[in-house]
Amino acid sequence: MSETDCEHVLRQIELYLDGELVGVERVEIERHLEGCNPCSGHSEFQSRLKDMLRAKCGCDSVPDTLVERIRSVTVQLHHHEPPPSV
């Protein structure tokens, strides 16, 4: 795998692990992880860390409206659009 591919995957790994990537982007990340031991190892580490934090820290429920606002801003930032004014 090229260094650029790995850099892209590692920038997207949190979204991938959280189930936020869909379609072609998700498939591309999965294919890369299947063939790249360093990225696969990093993904596995991040996944175990998330599981451990979830188990130890617990989480309060987040209102659906807040989740949607965060997703909206994240998508806009990903596409280099200015976030909506509040």
C-alpha positions as CSV (number, residue, x, y, z in Angstrom):
1,M,0.0,0.0,0.0
2,S,1.2,3.5,-0.6
3,E,1.9,5.9,2.1
4,T,-0.9,8.2,0.8
5,D,-3.4,5.4,1.0
6,C,-2.4,4.7,4.6
7,E,-2.6,8.3,5.5
8,H,-6.1,8.6,4.0
9,V,-7.2,5.4,5.8
10,L,-5.8,6.5,9.2
11,R,-7.6,9.9,8.8
12,Q,-10.9,8.1,8.2
13,I,-10.4,5.2,10.7
14,E,-12.5,6.8,13.5
15,L,-15.4,7.4,11.1
16,Y,-15.1,3.8,9.8
17,L,-15.0,2.3,13.3
18,D,-18.0,4.3,14.3
19,G,-20.0,3.2,11.3
20,E,-20.1,6.6,9.8
21,L,-18.7,5.7,6.5
22,V,-21.0,4.1,3.9
23,G,-20.9,2.9,0.3
24,V,-17.7,3.1,-1.7
25,E,-15.7,4.9,1.1
26,R,-16.4,2.1,3.5
27,V,-15.5,-0.6,1.0
28,E,-12.3,1.1,0.1
29,I,-11.3,1.3,3.8
30,E,-12.2,-2.4,4.3
31,R,-10.1,-3.4,1.2
32,H,-7.2,-1.4,2.4
33,L,-7.3,-2.9,5.9
34,E,-7.5,-6.4,4.5
35,G,-4.1,-5.9,2.7
36,C,-2.2,-3.6,5.0
37,N,-1.0,-5.0,8.3
38,P,0.0,-1.7,9.9
39,C,-3.3,0.0,9.2
40,S,-5.2,-3.1,10.2
41,G,-3.3,-3.2,13.5
42,H,-4.0,0.4,14.1
43,S,-7.7,-0.2,13.4
44,E,-7.8,-3.1,15.8
45,F,-6.1,-1.1,18.5
46,Q,-8.5,1.8,18.1
47,S,-11.5,-0.6,18.1
48,R,-10.3,-2.3,21.4
49,L,-9.6,1.2,22.9
50,K,-13.1,2.3,22.1
51,D,-14.6,-0.8,23.5
52,M,-12.6,-0.4,26.7
53,L,-13.5,3.2,27.1
54,R,-17.2,2.4,26.5
55,A,-17.1,-0.3,29.1
56,K,-15.2,1.7,31.7
57,C,-16.6,5.2,31.3
58,G,-20.2,4.5,30.3
59,C,-22.0,7.1,28.2
60,D,-25.0,9.3,28.8
61,S,-27.6,9.5,26.1
62,V,-27.0,12.2,23.6
63,P,-30.1,14.0,22.2
64,D,-30.8,13.1,18.5
65,T,-30.8,16.8,17.6
66,L,-27.3,17.2,18.8
67,V,-26.1,14.1,17.0
68,E,-27.6,15.4,13.8
69,R,-26.0,18.8,14.2
70,I,-22.6,17.2,14.8
71,R,-23.0,15.0,11.7
72,S,-24.1,18.0,9.6
73,V,-21.1,20.0,10.6
74,T,-18.7,17.1,10.1
75,V,-20.0,16.5,6.6
76,Q,-19.7,20.2,5.8
77,L,-16.2,20.3,7.1
78,H,-15.3,17.1,5.2
79,H,-16.5,18.8,2.0
80,H,-14.9,22.1,3.0
81,E,-18.2,23.9,3.3
82,P,-18.6,26.6,6.0
83,P,-20.7,25.4,9.0
84,P,-24.1,26.9,9.4
85,S,-24.3,29.9,11.8
86,V,-26.1,29.2,15.1
